[in-house]
Each structure stands twice: as C-alpha cells, then as structure tokens.
Amino acid sequence: MGFQGVVVSDDMQMGAIATRYGYDLAVQKAIEAGVDVIPVGNDLAYDPDVALRTIELVAGWVRDGIVPESRIDDSWTRIQKAKGQFAQAAA
C-alpha cells in the first residue's frame, strides 16, 4: 500500500485482543504486523510492571531471532521522523 507513516494499534489489554490472543502473543503479532506504537491502557487489570515486562518481551524476541532487530529499528526511525515533522509544524 506504500504507507510510510507510523502505525498505531489499539490497546493490547482490550477484551477482544486479550481474550483471543493473550497479552504476550498479541504484542508479538502486532510487531510482526508492522505496528510501531503499541498502546497499553493498563486500566482493566492493572499491572505496575507492564511496561518493563513488555520491554523484556520484545528484547527477548529480538535476542531469540523471533523479531528481527531491523524491525524495531524501522519503527524507531518512523517514530523519530514523525516527531521531527511535529516539531517543525509547531515551530
């Protein structure tokens, strides 16, 4: 489709996602599908460690070769580009 912008998903803890896939698999599938920003509302079942756990999950997938490091780098690049565009627009 040629879209080069940042892709944002719905909350990974929403019922339809969490019930069908579980949190870990939902995050993995979102990354594999090209999602750059993965929101976590953390309000339905509060987990004070959800951010750290998510970072550790992603780092583990990269380390184990499940998710290529280039996939994470590509997301970082798109997010940085978007941030730069917002900064220019605000100036």
C-alpha positions as CSV (number, residue, x, y, z in Angstrom):
1,M,0.0,0.0,0.0
2,G,3.0,2.3,0.3
3,F,2.2,3.8,3.7
4,Q,5.4,5.1,5.3
5,G,4.0,6.7,8.4
6,V,3.7,5.5,12.0
7,V,1.3,2.6,12.6
8,V,-0.5,2.7,16.0
9,S,-2.6,-0.2,17.3
10,D,-5.5,-0.4,19.7
11,D,-4.9,-1.1,23.4
12,M,-3.3,-4.6,23.8
13,Q,-5.3,-5.2,27.0
14,M,-8.7,-4.7,25.4
15,G,-11.0,-7.6,25.9
16,A,-11.2,-8.8,22.2
17,I,-7.4,-8.8,21.9
18,A,-6.5,-10.2,25.4
19,T,-9.2,-12.9,25.4
20,R,-8.4,-14.2,21.9
21,Y,-4.6,-14.0,22.0
22,G,-3.4,-13.1,25.5
23,Y,-1.1,-10.1,26.0
24,D,2.3,-11.6,25.1
25,L,1.1,-13.1,21.8
26,A,-0.9,-10.0,20.9
27,V,2.1,-7.8,21.3
28,Q,4.3,-10.1,19.2
29,K,1.7,-10.3,16.4
30,A,1.3,-6.6,16.4
31,I,5.0,-6.1,16.0
32,E,5.1,-8.7,13.3
33,A,2.2,-7.0,11.5
34,G,4.1,-3.7,11.4
35,V,2.7,-1.8,14.4
36,D,5.1,0.9,15.6
37,V,3.3,2.2,18.7
38,I,1.6,-0.3,20.9
39,P,-0.7,1.4,23.5
40,V,-1.4,-0.3,26.8
41,G,-4.2,1.2,28.8
42,N,-3.3,-0.7,31.9
43,D,-6.6,0.0,33.5
44,L,-8.7,-3.1,33.1
45,A,-6.3,-5.3,35.1
46,Y,-3.6,-3.0,36.4
47,D,-0.1,-4.4,36.2
48,P,2.5,-2.0,37.7
49,D,5.3,-3.8,35.7
50,V,3.6,-4.0,32.3
51,A,6.0,-1.5,30.6
52,L,9.1,-3.3,31.9
53,R,7.6,-6.7,31.1
54,T,6.8,-5.6,27.6
55,I,10.3,-4.2,27.0
56,E,11.7,-7.5,28.3
57,L,9.4,-9.5,26.0
58,V,10.5,-7.5,22.9
59,A,14.2,-7.7,23.8
60,G,13.8,-11.4,24.3
61,W,12.2,-11.9,20.9
62,V,14.9,-9.9,19.2
63,R,17.6,-11.8,21.1
64,D,16.0,-15.1,20.2
65,G,15.6,-14.2,16.5
66,I,11.8,-14.2,16.6
67,V,11.6,-10.5,15.8
68,P,14.4,-9.0,13.7
69,E,16.3,-6.1,15.3
70,S,15.8,-4.3,12.0
71,R,12.0,-4.4,12.6
72,I,12.5,-2.5,15.8
73,D,14.9,-0.1,14.2
74,D,12.5,0.6,11.4
75,S,9.8,1.6,13.9
76,W,12.2,3.8,15.8
77,T,13.1,5.6,12.6
78,R,9.5,6.2,11.6
79,I,8.6,7.5,15.1
80,Q,11.7,9.8,15.1
81,K,10.7,11.1,11.6
82,A,7.2,11.8,12.8
83,K,8.4,13.6,15.9
84,G,10.6,15.8,13.7
85,Q,7.6,16.6,11.5
86,F,5.5,17.6,14.5
87,A,8.4,19.7,15.9
88,Q,8.7,21.6,12.6
89,A,4.9,22.1,12.4
90,A,4.9,23.5,15.9
91,A,7.8,25.9,15.2
